[in-house]
């Protein structure tokens, strides 16, 4: 009986409109990863609105890929890699625009309660001072929970390079945080 229902499901899936399959798969990805990616990106770029925009861009790219090939496998690693690349591109553009003084307060109200503490806000500010590749390696391994090998695959580098970036990032974070505490 189970094999008959499985065959019916497979036939229904094959008969379904490819656009509907792409839409359904994209919706499932959004439901599962939207909050996780948005938090990851907010930690990378330091701005909740930008993080939401970048998250939307990731899912739009995923949807377009699924439209082109509804059977394509899109993993969490692919999503995080696309998110990381988008964040790094944003940070590069932001660095170019940093020449213009922008006196804008960061909206901490949209952050979770545990992220609004003084220590967490200080950490967020310190993370913004790290190079993007170091920040990405640190967040992927420490915040998201990927191993060095998984983070390396997402970042397109070796696991040794990821470990080195994490070590450098931790050293820099300690220096930045102690510098801030001495003020």
Order of alpha helices (4+ residues) and beta strands (2+ residues): alpha-alpha-alpha-alpha-alpha-alpha-alpha-alpha
